[in-house]
Structure formats: structure tokens, C-alpha cells
Amino acid sequence: MPRLQVVLGLAMLLGLGHEARAQSNDMAAFELNMDRVSVKKFGGSLGDSKTYFVPTYDLLVSVHGSVWAKKGGAQAHGKFFVDGVTPELMHSLATRLQDDLVTGMRAAGYTVLTFEEMKGEPDVTKRGLDTDEEKWGFPVRGIAPLSYVIAAPSPAQQFNNPIQGPVWPWRGIAKAKDLVAVSPELRFSLPQMWGETRAGVTTNQAGIAVDPAMVFEGGTIYSITRKGGGETILIQRHGERLAAENAGRITQLREDKTSFSSTWKRTSGDYAMVVDPVAFENGIMRVGKAVNTMLLNKLERAHK
């Protein structure tokens, strides 16, 4: 029987514990792949009114993940944790992107109401909120194999969303005020971790690869009109057009190697990624601004 081995691959190849590349302080524009953007309409249109309500702007960022790789009796398991994704930083980024969108909409001639202007409305005051998990300081959503923190511009905008979607509770406001409620949600993952395997004549190998890139996993722009329907803009994953090529520093914290028998071996490792604030901020902002521009273009076309 072939001898089986386990390797925790790429950890040394990437030189973890050292920054792979320097990140420029200049924020280059992000180009959305419009082939990965689609629109679903269900009884309403973004152009049904020139008055809009933007209640929040949600950002999701992965902070923990786990990956397995298996080949025969060779197994490798990796876990990562992300440090530096603080509530202060995330609330600030969500606020800036919300303000960028609202400013652009108003400059285009639309009337835009925000949470601050509408927070006294009954439909707003009675909305339930997601609670922060003590470990992370945010609400957390699991999308296997990752765990994401959810950040709104402020804790008061961390709305608990029903199964019908985040804009469904605004249907009363939309009807009463003849407006369209619009709520963007963008999702990012970092670092990238995946399993790798190799089969040889005498050796099977399984390993875990990691990279400090930040990927735009996609997003959704929800809307609802006075008719109770609306449009949903779906943005699929942008894996090759990275939000940031190098979003921080990765360090391997632990590596355990266990031999259960001559043919069954297992390696596991824990990694920590400390984000580079400039690269992380630039990555979030450049993607968010590209999404905002795309939405403004769709609003312009909807009103022609």
C-alpha cells in the first residue's frame, strides 16, 4: 500500500508572517463586470418614484473560516481568524458608502430620505435589531464555510430582516409616502483559504493554501415601491477582479501533525490575518463606489 503523507501547503511558499506586496495608498477604481449583474423585477420598478428612502447600507466581511482537504488517508484542516475589522472602522465605511450613494442620488435630482430623517416613523421605531455577538462586536451571519460580521452605518440601523427580505418592512412607508425604499448589501471575504491535494505513485498529499487577497463575493440591492413590489439587483462574485490584492498580514499560529497509522495522517493549522487598514479600506470603498455608480446609472435609465 502506498505511503501517505500530509503537508500544510503554501504556508511556507507564501512566506506567511511577511507581507507579500506593498499596497499603494492610492485607491484605484474598481470595474464591475456587468455580465455578472442581473435584475429581477417583481411588481415594481426603481423608476416608480423620484423619492427614495435609504434606511441603511450593509457591509459583510468574513472574520473566521475553516477548510478541509482530503486525499485517501491524507487530511489537512485549516482555520483562520481576522483581526482589525473593528466596529469603528466598519461603521465608518458603511456610513461613507451610504453618504456617497445619497449624495449622488440627490445630485441627480432625486429626493432622498435617510434613517436620520425617518427614525421617528412608526415603521422604523418598531423594527427589530440584530444583536452583537460579544466575541466579534457585530451581528454575525454564517455562510459556510465562512462567518461574516454585518456592519451598518450605525448600531441603530442593524435591522433584523424577515424572511421576505430587508425592504419588506418598508412597504407601508413606501405606500404612504409614494417612494421607493432602497437597501444595498455588499459581501467581502478575506483571506482566501482553500484545500489542495495531490496523488502520486507512492504518496498522497493534502494541504491548505492561503492568500491575503480580499474578494468581492457579490451583493444585492433590494428595493420596494408603493405597489409592494420592486427590483432586486444581484451582483455575483468577482473572483478575478480583486477588491484588494493584499489586504493584510497572515501568520501561522499553530500546526499539529498527527499519525493515526502508517496510512492515515492528519495535519491541522490555525492562521491569523491582521488587516492592513489602508488596503482594507481602499478595497471596500472602491467596490462600494463602483456599485453606487452602477445603481445611479440604473436609476437614470429607469426615469427615461
N, C-alpha and C positions, 0 to 999 in steps of 0.2 A: 504493500500500500504506500502511496507517495507520502513523503514527509510534508506536513502542513505547517505554515508559518504565518504569523500576523505582523503587519507593520502599520504603524500610525503614520501614513504617508503625508508628504508635503510639508509637515511641520518644520523639518529642517530645510527642505528645499526652498521654502518661502522666507527662511531666516526670521521666524517669529520672535517677537521681542524687540525687533528693529523695524522702523517704518520703511515700507517698501519704496515709496516715492514721495518726494516733496509735493505738497498741494499748493497751488497758486492761490494767492489771496483774491485774485480777480475771478468774478463769477461769470463764467461763460454761459450763453443762452442754451437752454435745453430745447431740442426739437422733438415735438411729439410725432410719433408715427401714426398718421391719420388712418392708415389701414388697420390699426388696432383700436380704433374708436368707433363705437356704434351707438345708435339711438333707438330706444324703444318708446313708442307712444301708446298711452292707454287713456284715451278720452280727454286729452287736453294738450296744449301747446305752450312752449315758452313765450310765444308771442300773444297769448290771450290777454295780456295786460301790459301796460308800461309802468306799473307799480310793482315793486318786488320787496319781499321780506327775506333777509339773510339772517337766520337765527343763530347760526354757528358755522364753524369751519373746522372739521375734524381731521387730525393727523394721527396715523397709526404707525408705530415704529417697533420692530422686533427687539426684544431685550433678552430673550432666552430661547434656546433651541436644542434639539437632540437628534442625532443621525446615527443609523446603524449601517454597517456594510458586512455582507456575509458571502463567503465562497467556500463551499464544502464545510470543513470543520474550522475554517479560519473566520474569526469575527473581530470587528472593530467597532467601537462605540465612542462618539464624541459629543460633548455638551459645551455650549458656550453661554456666557453671560456678558451683557453690555453695561458698561459704566459710563456715566457722564450725560445720560439722557435725563436731565433734571426737569422737574415741573416748571421751574422758572424759564428755562430755555424753550421748552416745548410750548408753553402758553404764549411766550413771546413770538415764536414762529407762527403759530396759528393766528394770533392777533394780526401780525403783519400781512399774512396772506389774505385774511378776511378784509382788512383795510384796503389792500391793493385791489381786491375784487370790487368792493363797494365804491372806491374812488373811480375806478374805470367805468362802472355802470352809471354813476352819476354824471361823469364827464360825457358819456354818450347820450345824455338827456333823459335817463330814466329816474323815476322817484324810487329811492331805496330806503327801506326801514330796517333798522338793526335791532339786535337784542336790547340794547340800552334804551331805545325809543319804545320798545314794545313790552318791556319786562313787567309792566303793571297790568297787562291784559290777562283776563282770567285763564285763557288757554295756555299762557306762558307760566303763570304763577302756580298752576296745578300740575305742570309737567314734573314727573319724577326724574330724579337724577341718578346716574351711576355713582357708586361709592368707590373711593380709592382703596386699593389694596395696600396695606401697611408696608409690605416688602418693597413695593415699587413707587408708591406715592401717586399712582394713577389708577383709573379703572383698567382692567386687563381683559383682552379677548384672545382666546386660543384658536388659532387656525393651524392645525397640525402640519408639520412638527414644530411650529413656532408659537411663541407667546408675544403678543403685541400690547404695548401700552397705548391708551387712547387719550389724546390731548385736544381739548377745545381751547378757544381763546381765554376762557376763564372757567373756574370750577362751577360757576352758576350756569354755564352752557353745556355741561356734561350730561346731556339729556339721555334718559333711559328710553331706548327706542322699542316700540312694539314690533310684533312680527310683520305687520304691514309695511314697515319702513319708517325712517326718521321724519318724513314730512307728513305722514298721515295725520298726526295730531294737529297739524296746522290747517286742516281743511276748513274748519269753522272760521278762522281768521281770513283765509283766502276768499271765502264766500262773502263774509261780512264787509270786507274792505276792498273787494274786487282786485285782488292782487295775485301774484304768483310767488309761492314760497320756494326758495332755492337753498339746498344744503349740500355742499361738497364734502367728500371724504376721500383722502389720499393715503396710500399704504406703502411703506418702505421696509426693506429688510437689510440687515447688516449684522455681522459679517456674513459672507457666503460660506456654507459648510455642506459638503456632500461626501458620499461614500465612493470609494474606488476599489475595484477588485481585479485580480489577475490570476489566471490559471496557467501553470506550467507543467512540464512533464513530471517533475518531482516536487513541485512546490505550488501551493495555493496561497494567495496573499489577499488580505483585506485591509484597507486603510481609510483614513479620514482626511480629506483635503479642506483647507480653509483659505479664504482670501478676504482682505479688508475692504472690498468694494461695497457700496451701497446701491441697491437695486430698487427702482420704482416698480413695485409689484402691481400697480394699477390703481384705479379709483372709480368712484361713482359720483355723479352729480344728480341728486334727487330733486324733483320739483312736483308741486301740486298746485292746481288752479282752482278758481271759484267753482268749476264744474265737478270737482272731486277727483279729476284725473290729472295727467301731466305727461312729462317726458322724463325718461331716465337716460343719462349719457353714461355709457360704460367704457372704461379705458382698460385695456388688457395690459398684461405685464410687459414692461420694456426691459428685457434682459441684456441686450447688447448695447443699448444706449444707456449707459450707467448714470445714475444720479451723481455719484462720486466714485472715482476710480480707487481712491484710498481714503476711507473715512475715519481712520484711526490706527491704533497700535494694538496688535494681538500678542498675547503672551500665553504660553502653555503653563498652566498651574500645576497639573498633576498628570502622571502617566502610570497606569498599573498594567502589568503583564502577568497573566495567569495561564498556566498549562494544566488543563484538566487531565490530559493524557497525551500520548505521543502523537495523536491525530486530532486533538481538539484544543485549540489555543485561543485565547481572547486577550485583546488589548483595549483599554479604555483611557480616555483623556479628557480633562477639563481645560477650557480656554476662557480667558477674559479679554474683552476688547474695550479699550478706553477710547472714546471718540475724540477725534480732532475737532474742536468746536468750530473752527473756520470751515473746514471741509464739510462737516456735517450740516452746518447752517447753509452754506452755499448750495449743497445738494438738494436740501428741502426747498429752498427758496426758488432755485432755478426751475425745478419741476413745477412747483406751485404756480409760479408766474406764467409758465407756458400753458398750464391748464386754465388759468384765469383768462388768458388771451384767447384761447380756443372757445371758451364759453361766451366771451364778448362777441366773437365773430358769429357764433350761432345765434345770439340774440339779435344781432344786426340783420342777419338773413331772415329771422323769424318775423321781423317787423317790416320787411319789404313788401 
